[in-house]
Amino acid sequence: MRSFDIPDFYRSPIISRVKARRKALDPRKQDFAPTVLDFGTVRIQLARHFGFCFGVENAIEISYKAIAENEGKRIFLLSQMIHNPEVNADLQSRGVRFLQDTMGKPLVPLEDLQPEDVVIVPAFGATVELEQTLVAKGIDVQKYNTTCPFVEKVWKRSAQLGGKEYTVVIHGKPTHEETRATFSHAAETGHALVVKNAEEAEFLASWMEGDREDVEGFWKRFEGRATPGLDPQKHLHRVGVVNQTTMLASDTQAIADRVKQAVDADAQGEFANTRDTLCYATNDNQSATQGALNAGGADVALVVGGYNSSNTTHLVELCETSLPTFFVRNELEWKEDGVHHFDIHSKEIRVTAQPLPSQVSVPGEPPTVLVTSGASCPDASVERVVRLVLDHYGGRDVDSVLTEFEQSHT
């Protein structure tokens, strides 16, 4: 896989050494066991995979290239580049402005744009309608298009399904930029419907298995989340399921299985296999987090990333099933009154005076802290959080521990 030219301040000397050694030992990524760094007073358990994925590094490289190549020009991003506050803030500090917020609300009127302006398409992609509007204004939306290749793969599969008269069921968050873009592209060739979770999938499947007469009940649940002209009595016989690439892969598969069950019970039914659209990076990060949880031994989990990051939120969900879990944006969440962390259920910031454990699950052993991050989080942010943990406990020199790790895995 190619390497990308991203700013050094996003990289981490600690994390880079760990990842390089794990890659050398396991180039085919078959081992999802965590890395354990023993500092004597504390053990840091790092998930096998975390941090910037292919699509994010590609987007960052193109964005900084756009800045370097267009000095003196106005540069805009359609919305946040990725869901990470550090990356977005740095781009803004270099003069980049956002055209929309994450919900699609205009921040800069599109009518103010000029053909000479530079517009960067973020990793989530853009709706067909927005791209057409920009092109009509004479703006080149392809020169700095950072849409993730795996998102585009979902779009292409959706277009193929629509062209064969399948309705595309999209598992995603209805207001998420990527889901809105995928819906828009799917609608070009056929019908689409957004389902946000297993509960809605069960409603859909049960409705399909019933007499399909309660059309009013169907639209009460899915109003505003289906393509114009979709007739649920007519267009839900041939179905395929794709996803917002940052959703839990296991949830998407469960939703696809349930919808397939409903389609298989339909005499007119045909279900399209879409397993090939699942994002490898999302799968790897989720599998690595689950691998760390399966390995056991951790007393607490720290998940690092943007609070509006979908893929990071799902890592928090996984960790919460087994451990006290604290979702932190970065090291700046350690404040005088304690650690500020995000509650994904209440959508509020909580404050815990000291989340790092003094009591351990294994008597006589040092506490173990599991650390992971989302695909949009710089490794440098993870390192700074790790160093705060080490500052709290003290212990052995970082370089000596890393050298011991590298030499012990030969």
C-alpha positions in Angstrom: 0.0 0.0 0.0 1.3 3.4 -0.9 2.6 5.9 1.7 1.3 9.5 1.9 3.0 12.8 2.4 1.3 14.1 5.6 2.8 16.8 8.0 5.2 15.4 10.5 3.3 16.9 13.4 0.6 14.3 12.9 3.0 11.5 13.3 4.3 9.9 16.6 7.8 8.5 17.2 6.3 6.0 19.8 3.4 4.8 17.7 5.4 4.7 14.5 7.9 2.3 16.1 5.2 0.0 17.4 3.3 -0.1 14.1 6.4 -0.7 12.1 7.4 -3.6 14.2 3.9 -5.1 14.2 3.7 -4.7 10.4 7.1 -6.4 9.9 5.9 -9.4 12.1 2.4 -9.6 10.6 2.4 -8.1 7.1 -0.9 -9.8 6.2 -2.7 -8.4 9.3 -3.9 -11.8 10.7 -2.9 -11.2 14.3 -5.4 -8.9 16.1 -3.8 -9.3 19.6 -2.8 -6.0 21.2 0.7 -4.7 21.8 1.6 -4.5 25.5 4.3 -2.1 26.6 5.3 -2.8 30.2 6.6 0.3 32.0 6.8 -1.4 35.4 4.3 0.9 37.1 1.8 0.6 34.3 1.2 -1.4 31.2 0.0 0.3 28.0 -2.1 -2.0 25.8 -2.2 -0.6 22.2 -4.8 -2.0 19.8 -3.2 -3.7 16.8 -4.8 -1.2 14.4 -5.9 2.4 15.0 -5.3 5.9 13.7 -5.3 7.3 10.2 -6.6 5.0 7.5 -5.8 5.1 3.7 -8.7 7.4 2.9 -7.8 9.9 5.7 -4.1 10.1 4.8 -5.1 10.6 1.1 -7.4 13.4 2.1 -4.8 15.1 4.3 -2.1 14.9 1.6 -4.4 16.4 -1.0 -5.6 19.2 1.3 -2.1 20.4 2.2 -1.1 20.1 -1.5 -4.1 22.4 -2.3 -2.9 25.0 0.2 0.7 24.8 -1.1 -0.3 25.2 -4.7 -2.8 28.0 -4.3 -1.1 30.8 -2.4 -3.2 34.0 -2.5 -6.4 32.2 -3.6 -9.5 31.6 -1.6 -9.6 27.9 -0.5 -12.8 26.3 0.7 -13.7 22.8 2.1 -17.2 21.6 1.4 -17.4 20.7 5.1 -15.1 19.3 7.8 -12.2 17.4 6.1 -12.6 14.6 8.6 -14.2 14.4 12.0 -11.1 15.4 14.0 -10.9 18.9 15.6 -7.1 19.1 15.4 -6.9 18.5 11.6 -9.8 20.8 10.9 -8.4 23.6 13.1 -5.0 23.4 11.5 -6.5 23.7 8.0 -8.5 26.7 9.2 -5.4 28.3 10.6 -3.9 28.1 7.1 -6.9 30.1 5.7 -9.2 27.2 4.6 -12.9 28.0 5.1 -15.8 25.6 5.4 -18.7 26.1 3.0 -21.1 24.0 5.2 -21.3 22.6 8.7 -21.5 18.8 9.2 -25.3 18.9 8.9 -25.2 20.6 5.5 -26.1 24.1 6.7 -24.4 26.8 4.6 -21.6 28.8 6.3 -20.6 30.6 3.1 -23.3 31.4 0.5 -22.6 29.3 -2.7 -23.5 32.3 -4.8 -20.4 34.1 -3.4 -18.0 31.6 -5.0 -16.1 32.5 -8.1 -14.6 30.2 -10.8 -11.0 30.9 -9.6 -11.8 29.8 -6.0 -10.4 26.5 -4.9 -12.9 23.9 -3.4 -11.7 20.8 -1.7 -14.1 17.8 -1.6 -13.7 16.1 1.9 -13.1 12.4 2.5 -16.9 11.9 3.0 -17.6 13.0 -0.6 -20.3 15.3 -1.8 -23.9 15.0 -3.0 -24.4 14.9 -6.8 -26.6 18.1 -6.4 -23.8 20.1 -4.7 -21.2 19.0 -7.2 -23.4 20.0 -10.1 -24.0 23.4 -8.5 -20.3 24.0 -8.1 -19.5 22.8 -11.6 -22.1 25.2 -13.0 -20.2 28.0 -11.4 -17.1 27.0 -13.2 -15.3 25.4 -10.2 -13.1 22.4 -10.7 -14.4 19.9 -8.1 -12.1 17.1 -9.2 -8.7 18.7 -8.9 -8.7 18.4 -5.1 -11.3 15.7 -4.6 -10.3 13.7 -1.5 -13.3 11.4 -1.5 -12.3 8.1 0.1 -11.9 5.3 -2.5 -13.9 3.0 -0.3 -16.8 5.4 -0.1 -16.6 5.7 -3.9 -16.7 1.9 -4.1 -20.1 2.0 -2.2 -21.4 4.6 -4.6 -20.4 2.4 -7.7 -22.0 -0.7 -6.2 -25.2 1.3 -5.4 -25.3 2.6 -8.9 -25.0 -0.9 -10.3 -27.8 -2.1 -8.1 -30.1 0.8 -9.0 -29.4 0.1 -12.7 -30.7 -3.4 -12.1 -33.9 -2.1 -10.4 -32.8 -3.0 -6.9 -33.7 -0.6 -4.1 -30.5 0.2 -2.1 -31.0 0.1 1.7 -28.2 2.3 3.2 -27.2 1.5 6.8 -26.0 4.8 8.1 -26.7 7.9 10.2 -29.3 9.9 8.1 -27.6 13.3 8.7 -24.0 12.2 8.3 -22.2 13.7 5.3 -21.2 10.4 3.9 -24.7 8.9 4.1 -26.2 12.0 2.5 -23.6 11.7 -0.3 -24.2 7.9 -0.8 -28.0 8.4 -0.8 -27.6 11.1 -3.5 -25.4 8.9 -5.7 -27.7 5.9 -5.2 -30.7 8.0 -6.2 -29.1 8.7 -9.7 -30.0 5.3 -11.0 -32.7 3.9 -8.7 -34.4 4.0 -5.3 -32.7 4.2 -1.9 -33.8 4.1 1.7 -31.7 5.0 4.8 -31.9 2.7 7.9 -30.0 3.9 10.9 -30.0 0.9 13.2 -31.1 -2.7 13.9 -34.5 -1.5 15.4 -35.3 0.3 12.1 -34.1 -2.7 10.1 -36.4 -5.0 12.1 -39.4 -2.6 11.4 -38.5 -2.6 7.7 -38.1 -6.4 7.5 -41.3 -7.1 9.5 -43.2 -4.6 7.3 -41.9 -6.5 4.2 -42.9 -9.8 5.7 -46.4 -8.6 6.4 -49.3 -7.7 4.1 -47.5 -4.4 3.2 -50.9 -2.5 3.5 -49.8 -0.1 6.2 -48.1 2.4 3.9 -48.9 5.2 6.3 -47.0 3.4 9.1 -44.0 2.9 6.7 -43.8 6.6 5.9 -44.2 7.6 9.5 -40.9 5.7 10.2 -39.0 6.6 7.0 -40.3 10.0 5.9 -37.5 12.1 4.4 -35.2 9.1 4.1 -36.3 7.6 0.8 -35.9 8.7 -2.8 -38.8 10.6 -4.4 -41.2 8.1 -6.0 -40.3 5.1 -4.0 -43.4 2.9 -3.6 -42.7 0.6 -0.7 -45.4 -1.9 -1.9 -43.6 -2.0 -5.3 -39.9 -1.3 -4.8 -39.0 -3.5 -1.8 -38.9 -6.9 -3.6 -35.4 -6.5 -5.1 -33.1 -5.1 -2.4 -29.4 -4.7 -1.6 -27.8 -3.3 1.6 -24.7 -1.1 1.7 -23.4 1.0 4.5 -21.9 4.3 5.7 -18.3 2.9 5.8 -17.7 4.0 9.4 -20.6 2.0 10.9 -20.0 -1.2 12.9 -19.4 -3.9 10.3 -21.1 -6.5 12.5 -24.2 -4.3 12.7 -24.4 -3.8 8.9 -24.1 -7.6 8.4 -26.8 -8.2 11.0 -29.1 -5.7 9.2 -28.3 -7.2 5.8 -29.0 -10.7 7.2 -32.4 -9.6 8.6 -33.4 -7.8 5.4 -32.3 -10.8 3.3 -34.5 -13.0 5.5 -37.5 -10.8 4.6 -36.6 -10.8 0.9 -36.2 -14.6 0.8 -39.7 -15.0 2.2 -41.0 -12.9 -0.7 -42.0 -14.9 -3.8 -40.9 -12.0 -5.9 -37.8 -11.3 -3.8 -34.2 -11.0 -4.9 -31.4 -10.0 -2.6 -28.0 -8.6 -3.8 -24.8 -9.7 -2.1 -22.9 -6.5 -1.1 -20.3 -7.8 1.4 -17.6 -6.4 -0.8 -18.5 -2.8 0.0 -17.4 -3.0 3.7 -14.4 -0.8 4.5 -11.3 -2.7 5.3 -9.9 0.0 7.7 -13.1 0.2 9.7 -13.1 -3.6 9.9 -9.5 -3.7 11.0 -9.9 -1.1 13.7 -13.0 -2.8 15.1 -11.4 -6.3 14.9 -8.3 -5.0 16.6 -10.3 -3.4 19.4 -12.3 -6.6 19.9 -9.0 -8.5 19.8 -7.7 -6.4 22.6 -10.8 -6.9 24.7 -10.6 -10.7 24.0 -7.0 -10.7 25.2 -8.2 -9.3 28.6 -6.0 -7.8 31.3 -7.0 -4.2 30.8 -8.4 -2.2 33.7 -9.7 0.8 31.7 -9.9 1.9 28.1 -9.0 5.3 26.6 -10.5 6.0 23.2 -9.0 9.0 21.4 -10.7 11.0 18.6 -13.2 13.6 17.6 -16.5 13.5 19.4 -18.5 13.6 16.1 -16.5 10.8 14.6 -18.8 7.9 13.8 -16.1 5.2 13.6 -14.5 6.3 16.9 -17.9 6.2 18.6 -18.3 2.6 17.5 -15.0 1.7 19.1 -16.2 3.3 22.3 -19.4 1.1 22.1 -17.2 -2.0 21.8 -15.0 -1.1 24.7 -17.9 -0.2 26.9 -19.1 -3.8 26.7 -16.1 -4.9 28.8 -14.3 -2.0 30.5 -14.8 1.4 32.1 -14.2 3.5 28.9 -13.3 7.2 28.5 -13.7 8.9 25.2 -11.3 11.8 25.0 -10.7 14.2 22.1 -7.0 14.6 23.0 -4.6 15.3 25.8 -6.1 18.8 26.3 -9.1 17.1 28.0 -6.9 16.6 31.1 -7.8 19.7 33.1 -7.6 21.0 36.6 -10.9 19.6 37.7 -10.3 16.2 36.1 -10.5 14.5 32.7 -13.3 15.8 30.4 -14.7 13.0 28.3 -17.7 12.5 26.0 -20.7 10.4 26.9 -21.9 8.9 23.6 -25.3 8.1 25.1 -26.3 11.5 26.6 -24.1 13.4 24.0 -22.7 15.4 26.9 -19.2 16.1 28.4 -18.6 14.3 31.7 -15.8 15.1 34.1 -14.0 12.4 36.1 -11.5 13.4 38.6 -9.2 10.5 37.9 -10.1 7.8 35.4 -6.8 6.0 35.6 -7.1 3.1 38.0 -5.1 2.6 41.2 -6.9 -0.8 41.8 -6.1 -3.5 39.4 -8.0 -6.6 38.2 -5.0 -8.9 38.6 -3.5 -8.7 42.2 0.2 -8.0 42.3 0.2 -6.7 38.7 0.5 -3.1 37.6 -2.6 -1.4 36.1 -3.2 -1.9 32.4 -4.6 0.9 30.2 -6.0 0.0 26.8 -5.5 2.8 24.3 -7.0 3.0 20.8 -8.3 5.7 18.4 -10.5 6.3 15.4 -9.4 6.3 11.8 -9.5 10.2 11.8 -7.2 10.6 14.8 -3.5 11.5 14.4 -1.0 9.2 16.1 0.5 12.3 17.6 -2.7 12.8 19.6 -2.6 9.2 20.9 1.1 9.6 21.9 0.4 12.7 23.9 -2.4 10.9 25.8 -0.1 7.9 26.4 2.6 10.3 27.8 0.0 11.8 30.2 -0.7 8.2 31.4 3.0 7.6 31.9 3.4 11.0 33.7 0.7 9.8 36.1 2.3 6.5 36.9 6.0 7.1 36.3 8.0 4.1 35.4 10.7 3.0 33.0 12.2 5.1 30.2 10.1 5.1 27.0 12.9 4.4 24.6 14.2 1.4 26.6 10.7 -0.1 26.7 10.3 0.3 23.0 13.7 -1.2 22.3 12.9 -4.1 24.5 9.6 -4.6 22.6 11.3 -4.5 19.3 14.0 -7.0 20.3 11.6 -9.4 22.0 9.5 -9.8 18.9 12.0 -11.3 16.5 
